[in-house]
């Protein structure tokens, strides 16, 4: 299990890669689409998070991500889920 603080840094770094200096202007309750991320950007960000953290997501879970908080919460939940499986090996 990865500590939440480290997971937050992984997520922040992935978002910073997409947003650059604009990352600091984002609000956690802001919609990712209103922040300028389209569905491809969101999937790219998720792929970065998966590759670095080892936490993998099902397609239907990703459909529930609307805000930055949703993204953080999903990653945190998946990282501590006792029944998580790595289906990508």
C-alpha positions as a printed NumPy array, in Angstrom:
array([[  0.   ,   0.   ,   0.   ],
       [  1.303,   3.436,  -0.949],
       [  0.895,   6.201,   1.657],
       [ -1.776,   8.794,   0.785],
       [  0.785,  11.596,   0.816],
       [  2.847,   9.804,  -1.831],
       [ -0.263,   9.015,  -3.89 ],
       [ -1.282,  12.675,  -3.759],
       [  2.156,  13.623,  -5.089],
       [  1.822,  11.069,  -7.916],
       [ -1.574,  12.506,  -8.875],
       [ -0.339,  16.087,  -8.57 ],
       [  2.691,  15.316, -10.751],
       [  0.505,  13.68 , -13.412],
       [ -1.841,  16.692, -13.428],
       [  1.077,  19.108, -13.428],
       [  2.385,  17.33 , -16.525],
       [ -0.921,  18.081, -18.274],
       [ -1.535,  21.59 , -16.899],
       [  1.943,  22.986, -16.331],
       [  1.878,  26.212, -14.356],
       [ -1.93 ,  26.306, -14.496],
       [ -2.078,  23.35 , -12.074],
       [ -1.829,  25.671,  -9.065],
       [ -4.992,  27.476, -10.167],
       [ -7.194,  24.367, -10.12 ],
       [ -9.806,  23.819,  -7.418],
       [-10.551,  20.352,  -6.052],
       [-14.29 ,  20.716,  -6.624],
       [-13.743,  21.909, -10.187],
       [-14.877,  19.722, -13.059],
       [-11.942,  18.251, -14.969],
       [-13.601,  19.199, -18.237],
       [-14.137,  22.799, -17.123],
       [-10.453,  22.814, -16.166],
       [ -9.615,  22.022, -19.767],
       [ -9.106,  18.243, -19.695],
       [-10.975,  16.277, -22.325],
       [-11.589,  12.537, -22.031],
       [ -8.281,  11.685, -23.75 ],
       [ -6.379,  13.95 , -21.342],
       [ -8.114,  12.293, -18.401],
       [ -7.211,   8.823, -19.676],
       [ -3.601,   9.921, -20.248],
       [ -3.471,  11.237, -16.689],
       [ -4.955,   7.99 , -15.356],
       [ -2.377,   5.965, -17.329],
       [  0.442,   7.975, -15.748],
       [ -1.036,   7.396, -12.292],
       [ -1.444,   3.664, -12.982],
       [  2.113,   3.273, -14.25 ],
       [  3.683,   5.08 , -11.317],
       [  1.443,   3.884,  -8.485],
       [  0.57 ,   0.353,  -9.575],
       [ -3.079,   1.154,  -8.82 ],
       [ -5.251,   0.128, -11.766],
       [ -8.792,   1.134, -12.646],
       [-11.732,  -0.491, -14.356],
       [-13.391,   1.447, -17.161],
       [-16.663,   1.815, -15.239],
       [-14.823,   3.363, -12.273],
       [-13.388,   6.049, -14.521],
       [-16.865,   7.074, -15.637],
       [-17.498,   8.459, -12.139],
       [-14.58 ,  10.897, -12.227],
       [-15.863,  14.431, -12.687],
       [-13.81 ,  16.575, -10.317],
       [-10.266,  16.601,  -8.991],
       [-11.628,  15.363,  -5.655],
       [-13.256,  12.409,  -7.449],
       [ -9.886,  11.531,  -8.965],
       [ -8.003,  11.775,  -5.666],
       [-10.676,   9.811,  -3.777],
       [-10.795,   7.013,  -6.346],
       [ -7.02 ,   6.583,  -6.308],
       [ -6.966,   6.614,  -2.492],
       [ -9.823,   4.073,  -2.307],
       [ -8.238,   1.754,  -4.876],
       [ -4.865,   1.886,  -3.159],
       [ -6.295,   0.524,   0.1  ],
       [ -8.887,  -1.854,  -1.351],
       [ -8.143,  -5.35 ,  -0.016],
       [ -9.656,  -6.999,  -3.072],
       [ -7.732,  -5.031,  -5.693],
       [ -6.228,  -7.173,  -8.399],
       [ -3.68 ,  -6.291, -10.987],
       [ -5.422,  -7.439, -14.126],
       [ -2.725,  -5.902, -16.319],
       [ -0.078,  -8.597, -15.77 ]])
